[in-house]
Amino acid sequence: MTNAEQFLGHYIAIERYLRRAYGSQGQYETFLQLVTKAERQQSVIRYYAADLREYGELRNAIIHNRTPEDNAIIAEPHSFVVERMAHIRNMIEHPIKIADVMTTPVYIAKLEDYVYETAQKMFQNVYTHVPVYDGDTFVGVLSESAILRWIAQRVVKNRTLTTEHTISELTTWLDQSGNKFNDYEFVPHTMVVLDVKKRFEQALQEGRRLGAIFVTKSGKSSEPIAGMVTAWDLPRLTLQ
């Protein structure tokens, strides 16, 4: 199979997907029109929109430029283009979900756990955001800043610090959703990685520091946490 034939095969598959997912019934729309419509609604299409438009033009060149003698294709795409088109097709048909790249298992703390021991584990393992539970109920996130705020208020009040303090004493200092300085969110495990990346970008635009995103079955804090990503994981949320 020639490069042109492989390229056209991937093109047809992508066009079929776009037409099925975003096409209007009873109305013909060009490939470029479908890309424009789809990129408004889907992050993966939006990410590859420039490539798709360029390859749409290449497809037209392949189809319409042929030798008059035997109708042979003149514009033969480079192997890199064919591989790139195959990659884009795969990303569209099988988008990478957050469940594929999240960190798991997640270290979880209980209210009865000792602050000192928990802080040691956080430091040793570079855990920046630890979900805290009261039994099976999520109550907040223990972060480095939460621990420092708690220590600061004890110093101000001239109170001693021992290894016997439990996390239950920090409940008012735990990070809560909506804290612009150290926010967190919950998302479903089926969310596409580009949409998760967009959450971090939107938070930055809004002046919020989104420190962590926790992953559950349907994105509810009442569900067991299956995994998480932090701002440090952004490179893993970027497609090629």
N, C-alpha and C positions, 0 to 999 in steps of 0.2 A: 504494500500500500504506500502510495507517494505521500510526501508531506502535505500536499494540497488536499488529498483525500482525507487524511487524518484530521487536518485542520477543519475541513468542512463538516466532518462527522461530529466533532466537538461543538462547532458552531450550531449545527442543527439541533443537537441535544439541549444546548442552552436556550436557543430560541423557543423550542418546544416547551421547556420549563416556564419561561417567561410568559408565553402566550397562555399556557394553562393556568398559571397563578395570577397573572395581572392583565390578561387580554380582555377586551370588551366583546361580549357576544354580538354577533351580527355586524361587527365593524372590523375592517382590516387595519392593522397597525404595523408600522415598520419595526424592524429590530431596534432601531435607535429610539423610537417612540416608546417601545416597551421598556427599554433600559431607563429612560427618563421617568417613566411612571413607577417602575419598581424601586429605583434608588430612593424615592421619597418614603418608602415603606419598609425596606429591608436593608439592614446594615451591611450585609455581605455584598449585595449588588452595589450599594453606594461606595463601598471600599474599592471595588474593581471597575467602577463605571467608566473611568478614563480609558482603561485597557479595552473594555468591551466596545466602546465607541471606535477606538482605533482599529480593532479587529473587525468591526462591522464594515469599515471602509475597505479593509484588506479583502474581506469576503467578496465585496462587490467587484474589486479589481480582479480577483481570481475567476469569478463567474463570467464577467463581461469581456475580459481580454483573452481571446483564444486565437489560435492560428486559423486562417480562412481555409486552409487545405483540409485539415483533419479535425478541426475544433479542439485541438490540444491546449491545455492550460499553459499560459505564458508565465504568469506570476506564481512562482513556486516559493512558498514561505520557508524561512529558515527553521531549522530544527528547534532552536530556542523558542520561537514563536509557537510552534506546535506543542512543545512541552509546557509553555506558559498557559496556553489555552486549555490543555488537559488539566492543569493544576486549578485554574479558575473554575472549570466545570466541576471538578471534584469538591471544591470549597462551596459551590452553590448547591450541589446535590446532597452533600454530606457536610454541612457546616460544623465547625468545631464548637462543642458545647463547653460550658464552664466546668461540668463534671469531668471533662477530659484533661483539664490542666490544673484543677484546684489542689491545694495542699491537704492531704489527709493522712492519718487521722488528726483531728484537732484537739489540742490540749485544753481540757476543761477543768475549771476549779469549782469547788463547792464552798458555801458560806462557812462551813466548819473547818475548812483548810487553814493552816497557819500562813500568815502573810509572809513571814521570813522564808519559809520553805518554798512557797509559791514563787516569790521574787527570785530566789536562787535558781529555780528551774527556768524561769523566764530569761534570766541573764545567761545561763549556761547554754540554752538552746535557741537564744535570740527570738523568743516569743514576744512580740510587741503588743498583741491584743488577745487576751484570754477571756472567753465567755465564762460568766459566773452563774451558777444555778443554785436555787433554793429547792432542794429535792429535784423535781423534774421541771421546775419553772425557771425560765430565763429571767435574770434580774438586772443584767448590765454587763459591761466589759471592764475587766481590770487591765489597765495599761500602765506604762511607766509614769505617765503624767498623773494618773489617778493616785498611784502610790506616793509620788512626790507631794501632791496636794495634801494628802492625809498626813504625811510626815511633817510638812510645813505647819499645819494647824496645831499639831501636838507640840512642836518646838515653840510656837508662839505662846501657847498656853502653859509652857514649861512642864509638859508631861513626859514621863519617861517612855522609852521604847524597849520592849523586850521581845524575845522570840516566841512568846505565848499569845500574841495578838492573832485573832482570826479574821478572816475576810469579812465576817459579819459586822465588824466594827467599821468597815469601809463602805458600807452600802450607799451612804449619801455622797460618796466621792467617786463611785463607779461612773464610767462614761455611759451616757444615755443617748438614745437616738435623737438627733436634732442638735447635738452639741457641735457647734460650728468649728470648734478647735480640735475635736477628735471624734468625728462622727463615724457611724457604721450603718450598714444596710443588710437586709436579707433578700436573697434572690432564689428563684427555683433552679434546680439542677439542670433543667433543659435550656436555660438561657444561653444564647450564642455569645461567644467570648467578646466579640466586637461590641455587643450591647452592654456587657459588663465594663469594658474599657470606657465606653461612653459615660457610664455612671461616674467614674473617677474624673473624667474631663468636665462633666457638667458641674460637679461639686467644686472643682477649681474655679470655674467661671462664676459660681455663686458665692465664692469666698469661703467655702467650707473645706475643711481638711477631712477627706474621707479616708480614714485609716485602714478600714477592713470591710470586706464584704463576705458575709457568711452564707453558705449554700445549704438549703434544705430541700425537701421534696417539692414543695409548692411555694417556697419563699416566705413562710410564716415562722415567726420566732418561737411559736409554740411547738414546732416540730424539731426532732433531733437534728443537730448540725452534722452534715455529711462531709463538709470541707470548707475551705476558706481561701481567699486571696487578699493580699494587701497591696498597697501602692508599690511596694518593692517588686511585685510580680508583673507589673505593666509590660515589660518586654515580652513575657510569655503570652500576653493577650493580644499581641500584634501579629497579624497574618503576613505571610511573604507575598 
